[in-house]
Amino acid sequence: MKQRFRGSCWTALTDVGGERLRVAWTSAGVAFVDDAAPSTKRMMEKRMKLRLVDRPLPAAIHKALVKARKRPGGDDVPIDLSWARDFERDVLLAARTIPWGQTRPYSWLAREAR
């Protein structure tokens, strides 16, 4: 069954480790992080199929992103994938299990996601 997010989703620009990012989050956690290109917000809205509302980034999310940049692979940031289709969510969750600095072939990712 396809899950759909039916609440508010906010977005903000922030700098983390010298890199400008656009972050989208909900009351449940971070939903999307990408670069801060001019088209990123529109791309996020299209992919997540919801409207993003500009809002100041909560300090706790910024702090967690800074910490994640220093220690990649941590699970300190709550993640909200309620916007994703079931298979897409399963692929993203499987990708999170790959140890930092390692790679896996697409076939492994697809197998783990099913």
PyMOL commands that place a pseudoatom at each C-alpha (Angstrom):
pseudoatom trace, name=CA, resn=MET, resi=1, chain=A, elem=C, hetatm=0, pos=[0.000, 0.000, 0.000]
pseudoatom trace, name=CA, resn=LYS, resi=2, chain=A, elem=C, hetatm=0, pos=[1.322, 3.415, -0.955]
pseudoatom trace, name=CA, resn=GLN, resi=3, chain=A, elem=C, hetatm=0, pos=[1.919, 5.765, 1.982]
pseudoatom trace, name=CA, resn=ARG, resi=4, chain=A, elem=C, hetatm=0, pos=[1.158, 9.453, 1.609]
pseudoatom trace, name=CA, resn=PHE, resi=5, chain=A, elem=C, hetatm=0, pos=[2.294, 12.219, 3.911]
pseudoatom trace, name=CA, resn=ARG, resi=6, chain=A, elem=C, hetatm=0, pos=[-0.650, 14.385, 4.961]
pseudoatom trace, name=CA, resn=GLY, resi=7, chain=A, elem=C, hetatm=0, pos=[0.915, 16.979, 7.241]
pseudoatom trace, name=CA, resn=SER, resi=8, chain=A, elem=C, hetatm=0, pos=[3.144, 20.006, 7.093]
pseudoatom trace, name=CA, resn=CYS, resi=9, chain=A, elem=C, hetatm=0, pos=[6.584, 19.951, 5.541]
pseudoatom trace, name=CA, resn=TRP, resi=10, chain=A, elem=C, hetatm=0, pos=[8.967, 22.834, 5.971]
pseudoatom trace, name=CA, resn=THR, resi=11, chain=A, elem=C, hetatm=0, pos=[12.187, 23.833, 4.242]
pseudoatom trace, name=CA, resn=ALA, resi=12, chain=A, elem=C, hetatm=0, pos=[15.181, 26.052, 4.866]
pseudoatom trace, name=CA, resn=LEU, resi=13, chain=A, elem=C, hetatm=0, pos=[18.637, 26.773, 3.532]
pseudoatom trace, name=CA, resn=THR, resi=14, chain=A, elem=C, hetatm=0, pos=[21.584, 26.160, 5.829]
pseudoatom trace, name=CA, resn=ASP, resi=15, chain=A, elem=C, hetatm=0, pos=[25.364, 25.939, 5.720]
pseudoatom trace, name=CA, resn=VAL, resi=16, chain=A, elem=C, hetatm=0, pos=[27.011, 22.758, 6.978]
pseudoatom trace, name=CA, resn=GLY, resi=17, chain=A, elem=C, hetatm=0, pos=[30.762, 22.306, 6.728]
pseudoatom trace, name=CA, resn=GLY, resi=18, chain=A, elem=C, hetatm=0, pos=[31.078, 25.033, 4.122]
pseudoatom trace, name=CA, resn=GLU, resi=19, chain=A, elem=C, hetatm=0, pos=[28.366, 23.527, 1.932]
pseudoatom trace, name=CA, resn=ARG, resi=20, chain=A, elem=C, hetatm=0, pos=[25.015, 25.254, 1.316]
pseudoatom trace, name=CA, resn=LEU, resi=21, chain=A, elem=C, hetatm=0, pos=[22.111, 22.808, 1.688]
pseudoatom trace, name=CA, resn=ARG, resi=22, chain=A, elem=C, hetatm=0, pos=[18.342, 22.823, 1.377]
pseudoatom trace, name=CA, resn=VAL, resi=23, chain=A, elem=C, hetatm=0, pos=[16.692, 20.770, 4.109]
pseudoatom trace, name=CA, resn=ALA, resi=24, chain=A, elem=C, hetatm=0, pos=[13.055, 19.624, 4.236]
pseudoatom trace, name=CA, resn=TRP, resi=25, chain=A, elem=C, hetatm=0, pos=[11.593, 18.329, 7.494]
pseudoatom trace, name=CA, resn=THR, resi=26, chain=A, elem=C, hetatm=0, pos=[8.337, 17.363, 9.156]
pseudoatom trace, name=CA, resn=SER, resi=27, chain=A, elem=C, hetatm=0, pos=[7.323, 16.984, 12.772]
pseudoatom trace, name=CA, resn=ALA, resi=28, chain=A, elem=C, hetatm=0, pos=[8.615, 13.388, 12.511]
pseudoatom trace, name=CA, resn=GLY, resi=29, chain=A, elem=C, hetatm=0, pos=[12.107, 14.145, 11.202]
pseudoatom trace, name=CA, resn=VAL, resi=30, chain=A, elem=C, hetatm=0, pos=[14.260, 15.147, 8.250]
pseudoatom trace, name=CA, resn=ALA, resi=31, chain=A, elem=C, hetatm=0, pos=[12.549, 14.259, 4.985]
pseudoatom trace, name=CA, resn=PHE, resi=32, chain=A, elem=C, hetatm=0, pos=[15.068, 15.398, 2.362]
pseudoatom trace, name=CA, resn=VAL, resi=33, chain=A, elem=C, hetatm=0, pos=[18.492, 17.050, 2.114]
pseudoatom trace, name=CA, resn=ASP, resi=34, chain=A, elem=C, hetatm=0, pos=[20.061, 18.267, -1.124]
pseudoatom trace, name=CA, resn=ASP, resi=35, chain=A, elem=C, hetatm=0, pos=[22.266, 21.036, -2.433]
pseudoatom trace, name=CA, resn=ALA, resi=36, chain=A, elem=C, hetatm=0, pos=[20.940, 24.582, -2.473]
pseudoatom trace, name=CA, resn=ALA, resi=37, chain=A, elem=C, hetatm=0, pos=[20.634, 24.992, -6.242]
pseudoatom trace, name=CA, resn=PRO, resi=38, chain=A, elem=C, hetatm=0, pos=[17.841, 27.356, -7.327]
pseudoatom trace, name=CA, resn=SER, resi=39, chain=A, elem=C, hetatm=0, pos=[15.756, 24.432, -8.649]
pseudoatom trace, name=CA, resn=THR, resi=40, chain=A, elem=C, hetatm=0, pos=[16.157, 22.197, -5.575]
pseudoatom trace, name=CA, resn=LYS, resi=41, chain=A, elem=C, hetatm=0, pos=[13.022, 23.306, -3.717]
pseudoatom trace, name=CA, resn=ARG, resi=42, chain=A, elem=C, hetatm=0, pos=[10.846, 22.727, -6.795]
pseudoatom trace, name=CA, resn=MET, resi=43, chain=A, elem=C, hetatm=0, pos=[12.498, 19.311, -7.376]
pseudoatom trace, name=CA, resn=MET, resi=44, chain=A, elem=C, hetatm=0, pos=[11.865, 18.309, -3.738]
pseudoatom trace, name=CA, resn=GLU, resi=45, chain=A, elem=C, hetatm=0, pos=[8.200, 19.342, -3.984]
pseudoatom trace, name=CA, resn=LYS, resi=46, chain=A, elem=C, hetatm=0, pos=[7.780, 17.338, -7.178]
pseudoatom trace, name=CA, resn=ARG, resi=47, chain=A, elem=C, hetatm=0, pos=[9.509, 14.232, -5.824]
pseudoatom trace, name=CA, resn=MET, resi=48, chain=A, elem=C, hetatm=0, pos=[7.781, 14.329, -2.432]
pseudoatom trace, name=CA, resn=LYS, resi=49, chain=A, elem=C, hetatm=0, pos=[4.449, 15.400, -3.975]
pseudoatom trace, name=CA, resn=LEU, resi=50, chain=A, elem=C, hetatm=0, pos=[3.802, 18.117, -1.407]
pseudoatom trace, name=CA, resn=ARG, resi=51, chain=A, elem=C, hetatm=0, pos=[4.283, 21.832, -0.944]
pseudoatom trace, name=CA, resn=LEU, resi=52, chain=A, elem=C, hetatm=0, pos=[7.239, 22.979, 1.134]
pseudoatom trace, name=CA, resn=VAL, resi=53, chain=A, elem=C, hetatm=0, pos=[6.790, 25.983, 3.406]
pseudoatom trace, name=CA, resn=ASP, resi=54, chain=A, elem=C, hetatm=0, pos=[9.822, 28.187, 4.111]
pseudoatom trace, name=CA, resn=ARG, resi=55, chain=A, elem=C, hetatm=0, pos=[10.627, 28.333, 7.805]
pseudoatom trace, name=CA, resn=PRO, resi=56, chain=A, elem=C, hetatm=0, pos=[13.758, 28.851, 9.932]
pseudoatom trace, name=CA, resn=LEU, resi=57, chain=A, elem=C, hetatm=0, pos=[15.653, 25.604, 10.445]
pseudoatom trace, name=CA, resn=PRO, resi=58, chain=A, elem=C, hetatm=0, pos=[15.334, 24.332, 14.029]
pseudoatom trace, name=CA, resn=ALA, resi=59, chain=A, elem=C, hetatm=0, pos=[18.669, 24.477, 15.848]
pseudoatom trace, name=CA, resn=ALA, resi=60, chain=A, elem=C, hetatm=0, pos=[18.392, 20.778, 16.761]
pseudoatom trace, name=CA, resn=ILE, resi=61, chain=A, elem=C, hetatm=0, pos=[18.253, 19.764, 13.080]
pseudoatom trace, name=CA, resn=HIS, resi=62, chain=A, elem=C, hetatm=0, pos=[21.205, 21.999, 12.176]
pseudoatom trace, name=CA, resn=LYS, resi=63, chain=A, elem=C, hetatm=0, pos=[23.215, 20.581, 15.078]
pseudoatom trace, name=CA, resn=ALA, resi=64, chain=A, elem=C, hetatm=0, pos=[22.385, 17.009, 14.006]
pseudoatom trace, name=CA, resn=LEU, resi=65, chain=A, elem=C, hetatm=0, pos=[23.438, 17.737, 10.398]
pseudoatom trace, name=CA, resn=VAL, resi=66, chain=A, elem=C, hetatm=0, pos=[26.753, 19.213, 11.567]
pseudoatom trace, name=CA, resn=LYS, resi=67, chain=A, elem=C, hetatm=0, pos=[27.332, 16.162, 13.757]
pseudoatom trace, name=CA, resn=ALA, resi=68, chain=A, elem=C, hetatm=0, pos=[26.451, 13.797, 10.881]
pseudoatom trace, name=CA, resn=ARG, resi=69, chain=A, elem=C, hetatm=0, pos=[28.955, 15.572, 8.629]
pseudoatom trace, name=CA, resn=LYS, resi=70, chain=A, elem=C, hetatm=0, pos=[31.704, 15.059, 11.197]
pseudoatom trace, name=CA, resn=ARG, resi=71, chain=A, elem=C, hetatm=0, pos=[30.711, 11.445, 11.898]
pseudoatom trace, name=CA, resn=PRO, resi=72, chain=A, elem=C, hetatm=0, pos=[28.967, 10.065, 8.790]
pseudoatom trace, name=CA, resn=GLY, resi=73, chain=A, elem=C, hetatm=0, pos=[26.735, 7.056, 9.148]
pseudoatom trace, name=CA, resn=GLY, resi=74, chain=A, elem=C, hetatm=0, pos=[25.267, 8.012, 12.496]
pseudoatom trace, name=CA, resn=ASP, resi=75, chain=A, elem=C, hetatm=0, pos=[21.604, 7.572, 13.284]
pseudoatom trace, name=CA, resn=ASP, resi=76, chain=A, elem=C, hetatm=0, pos=[21.238, 10.724, 15.369]
pseudoatom trace, name=CA, resn=VAL, resi=77, chain=A, elem=C, hetatm=0, pos=[18.896, 12.445, 12.917]
pseudoatom trace, name=CA, resn=PRO, resi=78, chain=A, elem=C, hetatm=0, pos=[15.285, 11.208, 12.856]
pseudoatom trace, name=CA, resn=ILE, resi=79, chain=A, elem=C, hetatm=0, pos=[14.318, 10.425, 9.252]
pseudoatom trace, name=CA, resn=ASP, resi=80, chain=A, elem=C, hetatm=0, pos=[10.792, 10.820, 7.841]
pseudoatom trace, name=CA, resn=LEU, resi=81, chain=A, elem=C, hetatm=0, pos=[10.242, 8.854, 4.633]
pseudoatom trace, name=CA, resn=SER, resi=82, chain=A, elem=C, hetatm=0, pos=[6.446, 8.852, 4.850]
pseudoatom trace, name=CA, resn=TRP, resi=83, chain=A, elem=C, hetatm=0, pos=[6.352, 10.734, 1.532]
pseudoatom trace, name=CA, resn=ALA, resi=84, chain=A, elem=C, hetatm=0, pos=[8.146, 7.902, -0.311]
pseudoatom trace, name=CA, resn=ARG, resi=85, chain=A, elem=C, hetatm=0, pos=[6.521, 5.021, -2.149]
pseudoatom trace, name=CA, resn=ASP, resi=86, chain=A, elem=C, hetatm=0, pos=[6.983, 1.670, -0.405]
pseudoatom trace, name=CA, resn=PHE, resi=87, chain=A, elem=C, hetatm=0, pos=[9.783, 0.420, -2.687]
pseudoatom trace, name=CA, resn=GLU, resi=88, chain=A, elem=C, hetatm=0, pos=[11.534, 3.800, -2.713]
pseudoatom trace, name=CA, resn=ARG, resi=89, chain=A, elem=C, hetatm=0, pos=[11.440, 3.903, 1.084]
pseudoatom trace, name=CA, resn=ASP, resi=90, chain=A, elem=C, hetatm=0, pos=[12.784, 0.335, 1.277]
pseudoatom trace, name=CA, resn=VAL, resi=91, chain=A, elem=C, hetatm=0, pos=[15.673, 1.233, -1.072]
pseudoatom trace, name=CA, resn=LEU, resi=92, chain=A, elem=C, hetatm=0, pos=[16.562, 4.332, 0.967]
pseudoatom trace, name=CA, resn=LEU, resi=93, chain=A, elem=C, hetatm=0, pos=[16.468, 2.367, 4.220]
pseudoatom trace, name=CA, resn=ALA, resi=94, chain=A, elem=C, hetatm=0, pos=[18.631, -0.392, 2.706]
pseudoatom trace, name=CA, resn=ALA, resi=95, chain=A, elem=C, hetatm=0, pos=[21.125, 2.220, 1.499]
pseudoatom trace, name=CA, resn=ARG, resi=96, chain=A, elem=C, hetatm=0, pos=[21.423, 3.525, 5.063]
pseudoatom trace, name=CA, resn=THR, resi=97, chain=A, elem=C, hetatm=0, pos=[22.756, 0.110, 6.164]
pseudoatom trace, name=CA, resn=ILE, resi=98, chain=A, elem=C, hetatm=0, pos=[25.815, 0.374, 3.898]
pseudoatom trace, name=CA, resn=PRO, resi=99, chain=A, elem=C, hetatm=0, pos=[28.803, 1.248, 6.082]
pseudoatom trace, name=CA, resn=TRP, resi=100, chain=A, elem=C, hetatm=0, pos=[30.316, 4.692, 5.490]
pseudoatom trace, name=CA, resn=GLY, resi=101, chain=A, elem=C, hetatm=0, pos=[32.908, 4.631, 2.704]
pseudoatom trace, name=CA, resn=GLN, resi=102, chain=A, elem=C, hetatm=0, pos=[31.718, 1.335, 1.227]
pseudoatom trace, name=CA, resn=THR, resi=103, chain=A, elem=C, hetatm=0, pos=[29.708, 0.714, -1.930]
pseudoatom trace, name=CA, resn=ARG, resi=104, chain=A, elem=C, hetatm=0, pos=[27.259, -1.922, -3.090]
pseudoatom trace, name=CA, resn=PRO, resi=105, chain=A, elem=C, hetatm=0, pos=[26.001, -2.789, -6.604]
pseudoatom trace, name=CA, resn=TYR, resi=106, chain=A, elem=C, hetatm=0, pos=[22.455, -1.847, -7.583]
pseudoatom trace, name=CA, resn=SER, resi=107, chain=A, elem=C, hetatm=0, pos=[21.540, -5.545, -7.598]
pseudoatom trace, name=CA, resn=TRP, resi=108, chain=A, elem=C, hetatm=0, pos=[22.444, -5.776, -3.889]
pseudoatom trace, name=CA, resn=LEU, resi=109, chain=A, elem=C, hetatm=0, pos=[20.377, -2.697, -3.097]
pseudoatom trace, name=CA, resn=ALA, resi=110, chain=A, elem=C, hetatm=0, pos=[17.363, -4.023, -5.014]
pseudoatom trace, name=CA, resn=ARG, resi=111, chain=A, elem=C, hetatm=0, pos=[17.640, -7.422, -3.312]
pseudoatom trace, name=CA, resn=GLU, resi=112, chain=A, elem=C, hetatm=0, pos=[17.900, -5.858, 0.159]
pseudoatom trace, name=CA, resn=ALA, resi=113, chain=A, elem=C, hetatm=0, pos=[14.945, -3.591, -0.523]
pseudoatom trace, name=CA, resn=ARG, resi=114, chain=A, elem=C, hetatm=0, pos=[12.559, -6.424, -1.372]
for i in range(1, 114): cmd.bond("trace and resi %d" % i, "trace and resi %d" % (i + 1))
show_as sticks, trace
zoom trace
